[in-house]
């Protein structure tokens, strides 16, 4: 999927992958790619401004860790972040279900006409 | 290749040193991880680094995202600080505790009173504009410039109020002022200092992002009415989200707010044209100021003499003078600060030029 298309959903997607457990930026990109089956292949650098913004909003928290002698910034979900993720997931489910109903009906109608 | 990329990023990141260091460390770690993975997959080290950098995206664009984001957050902070200062000023100068200032003294007391009202208008606009941009991470571009200008106006007005009230207090002697008044004044003074520091920092971030246009002559790319409408709807939506029980009540209210200008234009076109903030903002400002002056006087009449028709009428009669002064002050304030605050978008000359074109 093109990077532009997922830009509006990037915050929610990042909250979801960080919810799996503390992760650094590289790991978040890896999880995003793995969970989307390789469809979400955006310029990797774009996740960092988003991670910093989410941290600024109090949805994520971060700390330095040392892994293999290298310093890494690990991100974790805060309680507010968890609540926000729940709300976003519910909103997305309702939206996706509505789109599915409309598109499904259009496909059925189109199919029957054809 | 990675070092060159990091140097380019460092060059473009116009942020505080601590933040810059953190971003560089994170990016360096990410690029090293990607390059190591690609190298393990069979690429030559140099080729792996090039591929890692390419996957990461352009350094300039990344730096721009961070700088813009920081400027927008600065706009939010400036709006919050100036909003709190406005609230403090309104409570201490115009509210019931306002009696701590000798408002009757001329001219200092009057200056403090008028400046506080200008601060309320500027502060209100600033908060509304920042709040409307909140779902997008904060105000950006021309909106950020308007937020910062509004915050500066609030600061100047609060500073002027403190100066005028201090002179008033020093000249009115022990009879007019007491310890509470000086404490209130000190509270506003501290608020001014904190807000000044916040706004100055935010201004620097906005200039670094190149998104702020501090020039007062810059055209305002904004619509105040749409801002107010959007913020009310946003506030109602947030309230409904937090209080699901009230959702049934709040949803139609939000809908009414959205459709109110259209309804007014259909049902009372003359009144709608008179109060058209987009095309006749000075008329809107003067009408609202006069109405506020009358309401203030009527309320005062009822509060002082008790609730009765006679008291209401005498309050309204006495309030005509206050309403006149308020309208004049609104007109002057609008003429002087209208463009700066982005509520006067076109001058008569530019309108004429447009018509002749």
Boltz contact constraints between the chains, C-beta under 6 A:
constraints:
  - contact:
      token1: [A, 25]
      token2: [B, 26]
      max_distance: 6.0
  - contact:
      token1: [A, 25]
      token2: [B, 30]
      max_distance: 6.0
  - contact:
      token1: [A, 26]
      token2: [B, 30]
      max_distance: 6.0
  - contact:
      token1: [A, 26]
      token2: [B, 33]
      max_distance: 6.0
  - contact:
      token1: [A, 43]
      token2: [B, 57]
      max_distance: 6.0
  - contact:
      token1: [A, 44]
      token2: [B, 55]
      max_distance: 6.0
  - contact:
      token1: [A, 44]
      token2: [B, 56]
      max_distance: 6.0
  - contact:
      token1: [A, 45]
      token2: [B, 56]
      max_distance: 6.0
  - contact:
      token1: [A, 45]
      token2: [B, 57]
      max_distance: 6.0
  - contact:
      token1: [A, 45]
      token2: [B, 62]
      max_distance: 6.0
  - contact:
      token1: [A, 49]
      token2: [B, 65]
      max_distance: 6.0
  - contact:
      token1: [A, 49]
      token2: [B, 66]
      max_distance: 6.0
  - contact:
      token1: [A, 49]
      token2: [B, 69]
      max_distance: 6.0
  - contact:
      token1: [A, 53]
      token2: [B, 69]
      max_distance: 6.0
  - contact:
      token1: [A, 53]
      token2: [B, 137]
      max_distance: 6.0
  - contact:
      token1: [A, 70]
      token2: [B, 29]
      max_distance: 6.0
  - contact:
      token1: [A, 71]
      token2: [B, 25]
      max_distance: 6.0
  - contact:
      token1: [A, 72]
      token2: [B, 29]
      max_distance: 6.0
  - contact:
      token1: [A, 73]
      token2: [B, 26]
      max_distance: 6.0
